[in-house]
Amino acid sequence: MTNNDTAWQALQAHWQELADLSGIGALLGWDQSTYMPRASAGGRARQRALLSGLHHARATDAAYGRLLDAAERRTDLTPEQGRAVQLARKHFEDAARVPAAFVTTWTQHGGESYSAWVAARPANDFARVVPYLEKSLDLSRQAAAFFPEFSDPMDYFVDQSDEGMNATRVDAVFAELRATLVPLVEAVTNAPAPRTDFLHRHYPQDAQLRFGEDVIRAYGYDFDRGRQDLTHHPFMTRLGERDVRITTRVKPHDLTECLYSTLHEAGHALYEQGVDDAYLGTPLGQGASAGVHESQSRLWENLVGRSRAFWAAYFGKFRDAFPEQLHDVTEEELYRAVNVVSRSLIRTDADELTYNLHVITRYELERQLLSGRLAVRDLADAWHAAYEQNLGVRAPSDEDGVLQDVHWYFGQIGGAFQGYTLGNVLSAQFYAAAQAAHPTLDADIARGEFGRLHGWLREHVYAHGRRFTPDELVQRATGEALSARPYLTYLRGKYSELYSL
Amino acid sequence: MTNNDTAWQALQAHWQELADLSGIGALLGWDQSTYMPRASAGGRARQRALLSGLHHARATDAAYGRLLDAAERRTDLTPEQGRAVQLARKHFEDAARVPAAFVTTWTQHGGESYSAWVAARPANDFARVVPYLEKSLDLSRQAAAFFPEFSDPMDYFVDQSDEGMNATRVDAVFAELRATLVPLVEAVTNAPAPRTDFLHRHYPQDAQLRFGEDVIRAYGYDFDRGRQDLTHHPFMTRLGERDVRITTRVKPHDLTECLYSTLHEAGHALYEQGVDDAYLGTPLGQGASAGVHESQSRLWENLVGRSRAFWAAYFGKFRDAFPEQLHDVTEEELYRAVNVVSRSLIRTDADELTYNLHVITRYELERQLLSGRLAVRDLADAWHAAYEQNLGVRAPSDEDGVLQDVHWYFGQIGGAFQGYTLGNVLSAQFYAAAQAAHPTLDADIARGEFGRLHGWLREHVYAHGRRFTPDELVQRATGEALSARPYLTYLRGKYSELYSL
């Protein structure tokens, strides 16, 4: 960015400090999930709270507010600088509008609610979490009420993670998806199922990790600016401007868990590693939204990593890595197995096709809770009814029903899920645009070459960071607004062929 | 500690915050040395500087000063509380007396000096570092001058790392050591050397690490409150009240490097893990001084780990870990090989006996530089002359002479080395006291049992943290003041027997 005078430098220095505090906080979290000795949990929680407090104090500092005032009065800012100031102002005001005492109450309730869930889930005891969920719902409504410009609390939560999006728009996209997905899942699950027995043979951990790392190195993940470790739940995290790490997990009797976790988190990391250097340490220095971020994890995981072209490139190497386990498996069988569709109870185990129905179900329940159309005490029954309607299955217990996901039990009801499916929708829209620009993309992938795809995404998505709103970014990159059409075309094409519909 | 009223709680909360900031800083350093991606060095340096600044601001905060004022006016403090307040006051005043601008200048010079050394050492170019060392000497004198209560700058630096010690006392101890060590080394190196060929066979990394971890687990190192990782230079670091980590390094063709690095750092860690819980998060919650800390690393590394009793317990396990490499080696040969004495040029490779002569040489050169009796430009020649006098060897170049150790090139001349030898002296004094209390200690060790030794050290040294001054601690634990006698008795006895003098 130009205009590098003293006042601008002071603002940049403040942004850099906020980014550095965030990076330090990310290191505390990364270490806690990877290598921290187990007896240290209490001390680490205190360290993390201390650092959050320091970040909050700097993010709401009056002197920082004056730097923003002065920047807003300027008429010589570049568009990039203007956007950075606008985002910074929004964060500053948002942080100031929620009283510190409310944040403390909400955070504390979140911890207590989580503890209640940890005990209630294995005991299949929904009644135990009802009072916590009721308080969570109340606090979530209060939080949204600090932002009266959103008439519907769900609009506030959706906008928090996906700037510019609102519940009405999400409703429309989800309705369109459901109309296609429900009959498509019906047709697919009535067709003969592919062979999957070999997915559950024994695959040694080291070989699984090495294969995944070979693939993401080929994707373009830069190990000089990142690394991969093992954690219970995989994640991606930015610890600094040249430090974007990922984690994965390995199940020795599951061929897909490690590989697709690695590809998924690497997709998030390619996005963060691709942000323009000039934006790092400013409000522009990260991905545009939850949905756009998820589009990249899903693109590299599914549109690339579960494609026929990908396995054309990697089947041989994969069989070399696991010669005994795959001695009786053909490339076609492997491709079909990693794309098997089944109606299942658990979101995180769901396939590409049914996954969105799990998300839509949760989103709709959140909508009903926040609007008052559904009472917390009726949530467990409503869950079962919604699963029967959307997925045609019913969990035998609440443990695999309403108690399944941790999200609501952190204390917030609203906005936790829609980003997953918006990401799926956008993944196909971006991929289609890249393919229109480079019609040979599939042939590239079939040779194990990802440079052209990575280059297109870096140029049209990654480099921009938060320079544009998600809507602007999608419009510029794909030539149209967010649309479910490319995604539905992709799913219909892929699964009609796979299941000979 | 009792007296747990609101004012005391406020002081404790401030101490806890300082301790937590230190722990976070330690994590930033640990990660940098273990797992940080290499491209992230610049960003990490900025994060560490930010955190130091936050720590300094909290450590010199006026409100904190008022809490200390109030605590000092009280008459109801326990002796422990009084000692904590006294130490806190000293840190507070020390931090306030050195102007921030001077600290910045000194830190920046340290970085530049270090960079100059990194280039000068492989080029064997002492002239290149002369101006940096001259500035370091000047800044070191200026730093000491902020504390005019010390008439000799060396007294200030010695007191900084070893509270209550001064240069005159160190001089006396070192003179006593030298009088015995020089002729003892002469006699030992004239005697026939033991067999050492097998030390340099190939020892696989995993087996080396596993054996070291088995030993320190038996020592009492708690892996639930710590862990071991690999780094270029081994170290111990406290990241939280239940998080004391160590690192080691492995040379595949050196049997002793990994094992004794592990035992050394574990000794430091046993000390930190043994501090009384009630002291953690207060100024009492760490080891008493550099010298006392080093006494514990050396005790577990040398007095235990290089003893005949230790190898009586572990030789069989060791040979099981490396059956091919040790098939032609007896327990006696192994014991002699890990205690081989030779006049060498490099401090960090030196054996137990000659090591102190390396330290004394450096300490005396620091003394001469600070007092003005030696000019920086003559330091390289003075180094060679001192080595000839003290060790009877002369380095063929300055690279293995005055450019050998990094310490001086961080920007401070004074106080960097004496703690190593004070530690050796104290290691024998503490061990002799433990042995007087439990005459069967050697028999315990020969059975691989360390509980009685660990228990005695925890009770008489570790638990107290900084509750007592080093002098008080030594007096209470051993019944006498710091004395070189037990150490010299130990060395004479061990090496006379080993070399049949």
Interface residues (C-beta under 8 A of the other chain):
Chain A: Q16 E17 D20 L21 G23 I24 L27 L28 D31 Y35 M36 P37 R38 A39 S40 G42 G43 R44 R46 Q47 L50 L51 L54 D222 F223 D224 R225 G226 R227 D229 L239 G240 E241 R242 D243 R245
Chain B: Q16 E17 D20 L21 G23 I24 L27 L28 D31 Y35 M36 P37 R38 A39 S40 G42 G43 R44 R46 Q47 L50 L51 L54 D222 F223 D224 R225 G226 R227 D229 L239 G240 E241 R242 D243 R245
